[in-house]
């Protein structure tokens, strides 16, 4: 056989092998073109498909045969037209994550939620009630409900003991249920823009964005302005809000020069810029300051509304470990709201990365993130604990106390930013009158039982405020764990001692009984003591040498 014949034979055999080899398995599929029905060809992938994204297709129903997708773990149907949550999804045995953001959805039938759900996204719909059967979702960890019409949460939801993140902003909740403060893993909570906030502040843009429905409560009066429901609680809260605004400079848009965009999030765009400041004394002169300029978008984000973010940012005020607001923008040509912020120097970098689909409620970290010095890690934790103590003293819960919202430099100085999920639960201008009674109320969460029959219907405001802070202390416990994993240990005696002290602090912050957790002021004090121990031990080693 000649060389040419041998070559042709080899090519033919290679083509035959390629024809016989199975095609690569498809595990992820995204379709964005308009759909009037569920495509049948998707079932050809039933043996492998794990992630299906049909967002923006206009789909309104699902076929019963979707149960054939036995490997399906993630299903996105955002910006479609599902008025009712499709009960067909309950038959998908592996389904863990479902998204129906912005569907105009009004109803979730009983028994329609997949039992193995870990992550449920229902942001920006018109849902008025959750099914009692949500209590059967024992694996639920992340629940995004901002921008709906919820007036209450079912008591059965107390059985969702693994719930770690809950977004309730921009609804119609008149109160936070007592069982919420018994959930052992809840660390990230947002509830701004609800009538339940109105005893403490003037609430704007409550309820669903773009919905003109008027809400009334016994503690607040409401009006409708331009499609937004505005809840007013009389002179006290309005005065407090005005005082908060008065602490910031009024910045005219004409005094700002916007440069390049630094970043864009769900709530707005942040740009680098300069601010022309006129100093009157001893004689008028102009001075330029480099700043960050954040212009807010409209509408509801997954965490809440830009209006609530701006309010919380203003009330949080100034602190060495916060990205400080400097002024509120006025006279924007299009009427946009905005803040002039402290410009963070380029030497700062982000501590972590946002949660992935796999990690769900916990940040993840690239391999290059490791290598912090012990003193550097302690400094980061101490700074953030101080910032958290400061904002809670002013009646603000950050709601998103994650490493990915923290910037730090080589010296270990840390800055906490992004108040997009923050909730203002008390005006710091009016001190709570029963602070000294906080520890004397009957504690209702001593045991791990979630039998809601034994939960009181209402909590005193002071006790509720303390528990809101203690919920966020669990988020800080996660941060302690994350930062300690990033530290490069030399296994010296002083570092091992610090490790033991941090482990003890972590246990206290992470205890499943919410009422047993320390306040941030106590956490900050403990971290200062640990830092002093490290410094004294290092000094002793230096003297010995």
Residue, then its C-alpha position, 0 to 999 in steps of 0.5 A: x500500500x502506498x503512502x497516499x493510501x495509508x494516509x487516506x486510511x488513517x484520515x478515514x479511521x480518525x473521522x470514524x472515531x470522531x463520529x463514534x465519540x459522544x458529543x461534549x455534555x452541555x451543562x449550562x444553557x442560556x436563551x435570550x430570544x423571545x419565547x411563547x412556549x418552553x422549547x422542546x429541544x431543551x429536553x434533549x439535554x435532560x441527562x446533563x443540564x444543570x443551569x438553565x437561563x431563560x431570563x428576558x424571553x417573555x415566557x409565562x408558563x412551564x410544561x409539566x414535563x420539566x420534571x424530566x430535567x433531573x439534573x437541573x440545579x439552577x433556573x433563571x426566569x427573570x424579566x419574564x411574564x410569570x404572574x403565578x409561581x409555576x408549581x411545575x418546578x416542585x417536581x425538579x428533584x435537584x433544583x437549588x436556585x430559582x430566580x423570578x426577578x421582575x415578573x410582575x408575579x402576584x401569587x405563589x401557590x401552596x406547595x409550589x416551591x421546590x423542596x431542596x431550594x437553597x437560593x430564592x430570588x423574587x425581587x421586584x414583583x407584586x407578591x402579597x403573601x408567601x405560602x406557608x409551605x415555605x417552611x418546608x424548604x429546610x435548606x433555604x439559605x438565601x431569600x431575596x424578597x425586596x420590592x414586593x407587597x408583603x404585609x407579613x411573613x408566615x410563621x411557618x418560615x421560622x422553620x427555615x433554620x439555615x436561612x443566612x441572608x434575607x432581603x425584605x426592603x421596599x415591602x409593606x411589613x408593619x412589623x418584623x416577626x419575633x421568630x426572625x430573631x431566633x434564626x441561628x444562621x441569619x447574618x445578613x438582613x435588610x428591611x428598609x422602606x417598610x412601614x415597620x421603620x416608620x416609628x423611627x424615621x420618615x420612610x420614602x419609596x416604601x412598597x413596590x417601585x412604580x406601584x401607586x397603591x397607598x398604604x396606611x398604618x396606625x403609626x404613619x400616614x401615607x400619600x402618593x407622590x408620582x407613583x411612590x408611596x411616602x410614609x410620614x410619621x410626624x414631626x419627630x422622625x421628619x426632624x431627625x431626617x432633616x438633622x441628618x441631612x443638615x450634617x452634610x454640605x449641600x453640593x451644587x452640581x455646577x461645583x462638580x467636575x466628573x471624570x472617569x467612572x470608577x465602578x457601577x453597581x445595582x444602585x448607581x454609578x460612582x465616578x472620580x471627580x473634583x469639587x470646587x469648594x468656596x472658602x469665605x474666610x478670611x477672604x473668598x477663595x476657591x479650593x479643589x478637592x478630589x472626591x468620588x461622586x455617586x449618582x443613584x439610579x431609580x427603582x428597586x435593587x436586589x437589596x432595596x431602593x437607592x433612596x434608602x441607601x442614601x438615607x442610611x449612608x447619611x445617618x451613618x455619618x463619619x468614621x475613620x473606618x467608613x467611606x465617608x459622605x461629604x455632601x448631598x448633590x443638588x440641582x442635577x440637570x435631570x433631577x438625579x439624587x447623588x452623594x459626594x463621597x470620600x475618594x479612597x486612595x489607590x493603595x486600598x484593595x478589596x478584601x474578598x469577592x462576592x458569594x458565588x453560586x456555590x458558596x451562596x451566602x459566604x464570600x470567596x477568596x482567590x488564592x492570591x488573597x492569602x498572605x496577611x500579616x497577623x497584625x494586619x489582619x487584627x487591624x482590619x477586624x478591629x477597624x470594621x468592628x469599630x465602624x459597625x459599633x458606630x453605625x449601630x449606635x446611630x441606628x443603622x444596620x449595614x446589612x451586607x457586612x462582607x469582605x467584598x465590601x471592605x477595602x484595606x491597605x498594607x498597614x491594615x487600615x480598613x474601610x467599610x463601604x456599600x450601604x445598599x442593603x442598609x436599614x435605618x432602624x432608630x434615629x440616633x438623635x433620640x436615645x432609646x429610653x429603656x436601654x438599662x432594661x434590655x437585658x431584663x426582658x424575658x428571653x424567648x430564644x433560649x432553646x433551639x425550638x422553632x415552635x412559634x406558639x411560644x414566641x411573643x407577638x411583639x418585642x419592645x423596640x429597645x430589645x428588637x434594636x439590640x437583636x438587630x445588632x446581634x444578627x449582624x454580629x454573626x456576619x462579623x463572626x464569618x468575617x473573623x473566620x475569613x480574615x484568619x484564613x487569609x493570615x500567613x502564620x509563622x506559628x510563633x507562640x504569640x501568634x498561636x495565643x492570638x489564634x486562641x483568643x480570636x477563636x474564643x471571640x468567634x465562638x461568642x459572636x457565632x453562638x446560635x442564640x441571638x440574644x447571647x451574642x455580644x454587641x459590637x462595642x464589646x467585640x471592638x474592645x476585645x479586639x483592642x485587647x488582643x492587639x495589645x497582647x500581640x504588641x506586648x509579646x512582640x516587644x518582649x521578643x525584641x527586648x530579649x533579642 
